[in-house]
Amino acid sequence: MIRLGDLVAIDAGEPVPCVVLDPFSGAGTTVLVATQLAREGIGVELSAKYNALAQERLATVQPILELFG
């Protein structure tokens, strides 16, 4: 589940275009939210289990157009 706080934090903190780096990405929520907000997201995860989960979640993500514009 993506929380509104995740969206607000990335939207308020980084102008477009930008790259959001999450060095401990886990299930990929930060990269997913960055993608939805039309940013580039890079996630790094050592666990194969969480890496696979993040890839599944990110496979269907679409940008949200002008959510806070």
C-alpha positions as CSV (number, residue, x, y, z in Angstrom):
1,M,0.0,0.0,0.0
2,I,1.3,3.5,-0.9
3,R,0.7,6.2,1.7
4,L,-0.1,9.8,0.9
5,G,3.0,10.7,3.0
6,D,5.2,8.8,0.6
7,L,3.8,10.8,-2.3
8,V,4.1,14.2,-0.6
9,A,7.7,13.6,0.6
10,I,9.0,12.9,-2.9
11,D,6.9,15.5,-4.6
12,A,7.9,18.2,-2.2
13,G,11.6,17.3,-2.0
14,E,12.6,16.9,-5.6
15,P,11.9,18.9,-8.8
16,V,11.2,17.1,-12.1
17,P,13.4,15.8,-13.6
18,C,15.3,14.1,-10.9
19,V,16.6,10.7,-9.8
20,V,15.5,9.2,-6.5
21,L,18.0,6.6,-5.1
22,D,16.9,4.1,-2.5
23,P,20.0,2.1,-1.4
24,F,17.9,-0.3,0.8
25,S,14.8,-0.6,-1.4
26,G,13.1,-3.7,0.1
27,A,9.8,-4.1,-1.7
28,G,10.5,-1.1,-3.9
29,T,7.9,1.4,-2.5
30,T,10.2,4.5,-2.8
31,V,11.0,3.7,-6.5
32,L,7.4,2.9,-7.2
33,V,6.2,6.3,-5.8
34,A,9.1,8.1,-7.7
35,T,7.9,6.4,-10.9
36,Q,4.3,7.4,-10.3
37,L,5.5,11.0,-9.8
38,A,7.4,11.0,-13.1
39,R,10.8,10.8,-11.5
40,E,13.5,8.2,-12.2
41,G,13.9,5.7,-9.4
42,I,16.9,3.5,-8.7
43,G,16.5,0.8,-6.0
44,V,19.3,-1.4,-4.6
45,E,18.4,-4.5,-2.7
46,L,20.6,-7.5,-1.8
47,S,17.8,-9.9,-0.9
48,A,16.7,-11.9,-4.0
49,K,13.2,-12.3,-2.4
50,Y,12.6,-8.6,-2.0
51,N,14.2,-7.8,-5.4
52,A,11.8,-10.1,-7.1
53,L,8.9,-8.6,-5.2
54,A,9.9,-5.1,-6.2
55,Q,10.3,-6.1,-9.8
56,E,6.7,-7.5,-9.8
57,R,5.3,-4.3,-8.2
58,L,7.1,-2.0,-10.6
59,A,6.1,-4.0,-13.7
60,T,2.6,-2.5,-13.8
61,V,3.2,1.0,-12.4
62,Q,2.0,4.1,-14.4
63,P,2.9,7.7,-13.7
64,I,0.2,9.8,-11.9
65,L,-0.3,12.9,-14.0
66,E,-0.1,16.2,-12.1
67,L,-1.1,14.8,-8.8
68,F,0.0,17.9,-6.8
69,G,0.4,20.3,-9.8
